[in-house]
Amino acid sequence: MLVFFVIVIILALIYLDDKLGRIVFQNKNKKIVYPRRQSDISFFINGTHLFSDYFAEIRQAKHHIHILFYIIKNDETSQPFFQLLKQKAKEGVQIRILVDWVGSFGLPKSLIRSLKASGIEFAYTYKPRFPFFFYWLNRRNHRKITVIDGKIGYIGGFNIGREYVGKDPNFGEWRDYHLKITGEGVHDLQTQFLRDWEEATNTALDKSEYFPSLQAGAIAHQLFAKDGHALEQQLIDVIDQAKKEIIIGSPYFIPSRSVMNALLDALRRGVNVTVLVPLKADHLFVKEAAYPYFYRLLKAGARIYRFYQGFYHAKTIVIDEQWCDIGTANFDKRSLFFNSEINCYIFDRGFIREVKKAIERDLARSEQMTLDFWKKRTLWERGKESISTLLSAWL
């Protein structure tokens, strides 16, 4: 009995710490809507192809390389990455690496020391601190941004590690969506990286050398960054505007009540809603946490698919071939309310059709969920679903 009360008290203190931290820092939760831009954008769905291009551009860097990832693993995939960066630092290229403290917790201190000894600047975002230790532990910088010489930018769902190039047998093929941007939009990726770097290091940089003149490209787009809240209303607004079709791809599907209601309203007015998620799970309980939402959507006429050929990690929304979102935010409460995220909204019909073709190929390698399947869940699955529902805000 004493152990039970101790556990209850500890959980209560964690809850209060997190709740008070959010209240104290809510005014610092920002959203930044960058201007509409014109850029040339390449679309990657395969880690091997992405990193072949990514490494080639890093090799050509002349002035600086700015890198922000949620996760960088210490494995056979990341080692060539670090060696390449060390070589570029020897050539005199400025290199800054920024990673999330929780996401990249496994990086050994010896590796970080070797990077710094090579002249590479390295920093963590959202390191836990007092007061409100658990609040800071719960915050994540989930952005993935790379800017090379102020002229080439990358943004999307891939991190650095063996699973992202399909080398982890537990996941197999890794499906993700990532963008390479050249043109006006790189200016905004650079701005966001420097914001995050200065916040993490408490060091202001002379920005004049990081913003070369850029030419307009062919594709209209807009970057949206947020810390904490702000994404929820953005999603509701675009869902409310849908007339024919909404396609959502996400590894996790745990929407807020307001976002869920917006989807149900769309179904009631005749909009086709399709949701694509992975069959496998990469975190405990996240798959089951989606089931209550799936049940309501299936009853309302939505189509739900589970990708079975590997792991589906892409974060995308397509609406009426008029609007497409590719970025770092998942369709879950953590991305809605806790994480720092950055998304790219695309308004070019030709590009959106390219994204839809990729989604259609992924749907062809997915199984469709039915109400009958949902009703036949085992007692174990139902139990995990109940626990997942209680924990859904923190998954």
TAZINOR-V685886 format. One record per residue. N is the residue number from 1. OMEGA is omega in whole degrees, 0 to 359 (none if undefined). Layout:
n->N omega->OMEGA
n->N omega->OMEGA
This chain:
n->1 omega->179
n->2 omega->179
n->3 omega->179
n->4 omega->181
n->5 omega->178
n->6 omega->179
n->7 omega->180
n->8 omega->180
n->9 omega->179
n->10 omega->179
n->11 omega->179
n->12 omega->179
n->13 omega->177
n->14 omega->179
n->15 omega->180
n->16 omega->179
n->17 omega->181
n->18 omega->183
n->19 omega->180
n->20 omega->177
n->21 omega->179
n->22 omega->179
n->23 omega->182
n->24 omega->187
n->25 omega->185
n->26 omega->179
n->27 omega->178
n->28 omega->177
n->29 omega->189
n->30 omega->164
n->31 omega->181
n->32 omega->177
n->33 omega->181
n->34 omega->181
n->35 omega->171
n->36 omega->184
n->37 omega->172
n->38 omega->180
n->39 omega->167
n->40 omega->187
n->41 omega->173
n->42 omega->187
n->43 omega->181
n->44 omega->177
n->45 omega->184
n->46 omega->184
n->47 omega->180
n->48 omega->179
n->49 omega->180
n->50 omega->187
n->51 omega->171
n->52 omega->177
n->53 omega->183
n->54 omega->180
n->55 omega->180
n->56 omega->179
n->57 omega->177
n->58 omega->180
n->59 omega->182
n->60 omega->183
n->61 omega->181
n->62 omega->188
n->63 omega->182
n->64 omega->174
n->65 omega->179
n->66 omega->188
n->67 omega->173
n->68 omega->174
n->69 omega->171
n->70 omega->181
n->71 omega->162
n->72 omega->181
n->73 omega->172
n->74 omega->184
n->75 omega->185
n->76 omega->177
n->77 omega->183
n->78 omega->182
n->79 omega->175
n->80 omega->177
n->81 omega->180
n->82 omega->180
n->83 omega->178
n->84 omega->180
n->85 omega->178
n->86 omega->179
n->87 omega->179
n->88 omega->177
n->89 omega->177
n->90 omega->179
n->91 omega->178
n->92 omega->178
n->93 omega->175
n->94 omega->180
n->95 omega->175
n->96 omega->178
n->97 omega->179
n->98 omega->180
n->99 omega->177
n->100 omega->185
n->101 omega->180
n->102 omega->184
n->103 omega->183
n->104 omega->183
n->105 omega->185
n->106 omega->179
n->107 omega->182
n->108 omega->180
n->109 omega->179
n->110 omega->178
n->111 omega->180
n->112 omega->177
n->113 omega->180
n->114 omega->177
n->115 omega->181
n->116 omega->178
n->117 omega->178
n->118 omega->180
n->119 omega->180
n->120 omega->175
n->121 omega->185
n->122 omega->178
n->123 omega->174
n->124 omega->170
n->125 omega->173
n->126 omega->172
n->127 omega->180
n->128 omega->180
n->129 omega->177
n->130 omega->354
n->131 omega->178
n->132 omega->182
n->133 omega->185
n->134 omega->174
n->135 omega->180
n->136 omega->177
n->137 omega->182
n->138 omega->178
n->139 omega->178
n->140 omega->164
n->141 omega->187
n->142 omega->182
n->143 omega->172
n->144 omega->183
n->145 omega->167
n->146 omega->176
n->147 omega->181
n->148 omega->178
n->149 omega->180
n->150 omega->186
n->151 omega->182
n->152 omega->181
n->153 omega->176
n->154 omega->177
n->155 omega->177
n->156 omega->189
n->157 omega->183
n->158 omega->167
n->159 omega->179
n->160 omega->179
n->161 omega->187
n->162 omega->182
n->163 omega->185
n->164 omega->173
n->165 omega->173
n->166 omega->183
n->167 omega->177
n->168 omega->183
n->169 omega->178
n->170 omega->182
n->171 omega->184
n->172 omega->181
n->173 omega->181
n->174 omega->179
n->175 omega->180
n->176 omega->178
n->177 omega->182
n->178 omega->182
n->179 omega->168
n->180 omega->186
n->181 omega->170
n->182 omega->184
n->183 omega->189
n->184 omega->185
n->185 omega->180
n->186 omega->177
n->187 omega->183
n->188 omega->174
n->189 omega->178
n->190 omega->179
n->191 omega->182
n->192 omega->177
n->193 omega->182
n->194 omega->174
n->195 omega->182
n->196 omega->180
n->197 omega->182
n->198 omega->177
n->199 omega->183
n->200 omega->186
n->201 omega->184
n->202 omega->182
n->203 omega->178
n->204 omega->179
n->205 omega->173
n->206 omega->190
n->207 omega->188
n->208 omega->184
n->209 omega->186
n->210 omega->184
n->211 omega->176
n->212 omega->176
n->213 omega->183
n->214 omega->178
n->215 omega->176
n->216 omega->177
n->217 omega->189
n->218 omega->191
n->219 omega->178
n->220 omega->182
n->221 omega->181
n->222 omega->179
n->223 omega->180
n->224 omega->179
n->225 omega->179
n->226 omega->173
n->227 omega->182
n->228 omega->185
n->229 omega->171
n->230 omega->182
n->231 omega->184
n->232 omega->182
n->233 omega->177
n->234 omega->179
n->235 omega->180
n->236 omega->182
n->237 omega->182
n->238 omega->176
n->239 omega->180
n->240 omega->181
n->241 omega->183
n->242 omega->180
n->243 omega->185
n->244 omega->194
n->245 omega->171
n->246 omega->175
n->247 omega->181
n->248 omega->173
n->249 omega->183
n->250 omega->175
n->251 omega->181
n->252 omega->181
n->253 omega->181
n->254 omega->185
n->255 omega->173
n->256 omega->180
n->257 omega->183
n->258 omega->178
n->259 omega->178
n->260 omega->179
n->261 omega->178
n->262 omega->177
n->263 omega->179
n->264 omega->176
n->265 omega->179
n->266 omega->178
n->267 omega->180
n->268 omega->179
n->269 omega->171
n->270 omega->178
n->271 omega->175
n->272 omega->181
n->273 omega->178
n->274 omega->180
n->275 omega->178
n->276 omega->181
n->277 omega->177
n->278 omega->171
n->279 omega->178
n->280 omega->174
n->281 omega->177
n->282 omega->176
n->283 omega->181
n->284 omega->172
n->285 omega->187
n->286 omega->180
n->287 omega->181
n->288 omega->180
n->289 omega->181
n->290 omega->189
n->291 omega->179
n->292 omega->179
n->293 omega->179
n->294 omega->181
n->295 omega->182
n->296 omega->180
n->297 omega->179
n->298 omega->178
n->299 omega->182
n->300 omega->175
n->301 omega->178
n->302 omega->174
n->303 omega->182
n->304 omega->182
n->305 omega->178
n->306 omega->183
n->307 omega->185
n->308 omega->183
n->309 omega->183
n->310 omega->182
n->311 omega->181
n->312 omega->185
n->313 omega->184
n->314 omega->177
n->315 omega->184
n->316 omega->172
n->317 omega->176
n->318 omega->181
n->319 omega->171
n->320 omega->185
n->321 omega->179
n->322 omega->189
n->323 omega->181
n->324 omega->179
n->325 omega->171
n->326 omega->182
n->327 omega->186
n->328 omega->186
n->329 omega->172
n->330 omega->179
n->331 omega->183
n->332 omega->185
n->333 omega->179
n->334 omega->178
n->335 omega->180
n->336 omega->194
n->337 omega->186
n->338 omega->191
n->339 omega->163
n->340 omega->186
n->341 omega->171
n->342 omega->181
n->343 omega->177
n->344 omega->177
n->345 omega->185
n->346 omega->186
n->347 omega->184
n->348 omega->185
n->349 omega->180
n->350 omega->179
n->351 omega->180
n->352 omega->177
n->353 omega->177
n->354 omega->178
n->355 omega->180
n->356 omega->177
n->357 omega->178
n->358 omega->179
n->359 omega->180
n->360 omega->176
n->361 omega->179
n->362 omega->176
n->363 omega->180
n->364 omega->178
n->365 omega->181
n->366 omega->174
n->367 omega->181
n->368 omega->178
n->369 omega->179
n->370 omega->176
n->371 omega->179
n->372 omega->177
n->373 omega->183
n->374 omega->183
n->375 omega->183
n->376 omega->177
n->377 omega->180
n->378 omega->178
n->379 omega->178
n->380 omega->179
n->381 omega->179
n->382 omega->178
n->383 omega->177
n->384 omega->179
n->385 omega->180
n->386 omega->178
n->387 omega->181
n->388 omega->180
n->389 omega->179
n->390 omega->184
n->391 omega->193
n->392 omega->182
n->393 omega->185
n->394 omega->183
n->395 omega->none
